[in-house]
Amino acid sequence: MKPIAEIASELGIADDELVPYGKYKAKVELKILERLKDNPQGKYIDVTAITPTPLGEGKTVTTIGLSQALAKIGKKVATCIRQPSLGPVFGIKGGAAGGGYSQVVPMEDFNLHLTGDVHAVSIANNLLAAMIDAHLKHGNQLNIDPRTISWRRVIDLNDKWGVYNIVSGLGGENRVPRETGFDISVASEVMAILALATSLQDLRRRLGRIIVAQTYDGEPVTAEQLKAAGAMCVLLKDALNPNLMQTLENTPVFVHAGPFANIAHGNNSVVADQIALKLADYVVTESGFGADCGMEKFMNIKCRVSGLVPNCVVIVATVRALKMHGGIGRVRPGKPLPEELTTENLPALEKGCANLAKHIENAKLFGVPVVVAVNRFTEDTPAEIELIQKMAVEAGAEGAYLSEVWAKGGEGGRELAEAVAAACEKPSNFRFLYSEDAPIKEKIETIATKVYGAEGVDYSRQAEAKIETFTKWGLDKLPICMAKTHLSLSHDSALKGRPTGFRVPVRDIRPSAGAGFLFPLLGTFSTMPGLPSRPAAVDVDIDEEGRIVGLF
């Protein structure tokens, strides 16, 4: 590793714009944007994926490896990714620093506390929750109906089996018992606000717009009315500055914000991208999970807020996941892959490529060129790789290229990097999927039918009532952030491949007025994950020399 000051200097960051946190990580102050305002914009590349197995298909590895590969072919490049939640780190998925020879380092810092941003989000969220309960205790001057309080506390762990649904306010005098619960920190609207805010002043305004409840008269109650937004902004002041790290090949990486892709909008911060695009000729960012989740939200929410226009989409595919989508093999976390997924099976692979074709189609809905990266595993055969490449082109991709960045670092992604650079030179006819002026239901149904392939949408009575309320409040102009499983194009994780003939059930809709979107909850989807029977945490420890072991 190089000292982070050296990485910053090579990228073009001045000493007085860098706030070091030790030797290998630092924050970059937003004042840099004023100095760089007349710099040209770099090329903007979004890495997404097919519908993954529960193990993930190497999207972050590809993001980092592609950046390293672009540097190998002589491009000035920066990477922008999210900070992982400690929930998945200690749960099923493990860390999110990449792997093999395509990693962000130091990976222990990256996967754990980094510079404390997620903790700042948690405390700001929970301060607002505490002030709501204190307001009820001390007279309820705002006339809040406790039954309508939607603001929940958060914790950055997978704790679904313990605190997802609880009753608070029990015991003692003058308490106000009510049903509530905890979400995971990265599902907090505060995290989404941190990721979408474009300045400290914008952050302050967005925090004030957070809606926490309704009055008995059916009017919204905001964080501004509770006089909580100012203190929340103070807690988040330093967290708004992006974090700078490096890859194993010393290319710069901005690590900032971590909204979940199947709960929130699943992308790193707008300000990190804005800074990177003024400093580098190519910026590789990553959207969580598949093109139906994080990429759709990248386009319809993040690009709408930032005004940034992507030049290329990279879709990561694996042989094993596509064979699973072809109807063979059950992938279970903590268990070896079933033999049928590690044995050549071209008919199953061809059938499963329908999933890849749909994700290519989804990216092209936004008018952006698509390149497929085939993340290679050791058991993949040349015939399987060749079949994916053929079917990707038939589905409309610019091409499909082998990615061996896990095993070889940037050297294993040269051909992919050349193809991505070429795709970035093509005309971009970028467009949003829906208009802001469309009614709430029309936006939801556009995403469900065009992106997921559903026949239609069914709304619960609760969802219907929320749509009526939010329209009355003027929130119908906001974009939509669907909360759904990442394990299927549909709302149902059991439906693999390219499902058809299904309808999407919307059971509830929650407002994120500060972040600037509404998020419908599809099916039984939960905003707090749970730990598996054998979580990754059981393997994490300290060895005799004080080194962290078992973190991946």
Secondary structure, 3 states (H helix, E strand, C coil): CCCHHHHHHHHCCCHHHEEECCCCCEEECCCHHHHHCCCCCCEEEEEEECCCCCCCCCHHHHHHHHHHHHHHCCCCEEEEECCCCHHHHCCCCCCCCEECCEEEECHHHHHCCCCCHHHHHHHHHHHHHHHHHHHHHCCCCCCECHHHCCCCEEECCCEHHHHCCEEECCCCCCCCCEEECEEEHHHCHHHHHHHHCCCHHHHHHHHHCCEEEEECCCCEEECCCCCCHHHHHHHHCCCCCCEEEEECCCCEEEECCCCCCCCCCCECCHHHHHHHHHHCCEEEEEECCCHHHHHHHHHHHHHHHHCCCCCEEEEEECHHHHHHHCCCCCCCCCCCCCHHHCCCCHHHHHHHHHHHHHHHHHHHCCCCCEEEEEECCCCCCHHHHHHHHHHHHHCCCCEEEEECHHHHHHHHHHHHHHHHHHHHCCCCCCCCCCCCCCCHHHHHHHHHHHHHCCCEEEECHHHHHHHHHHHHCCHHHCCECCECCCCCCCCCCCCCCCCCCCEEEEEEEEEECCCCEEEEEECCCCCCCECCCCCHHHHCEECCCCCEECCC
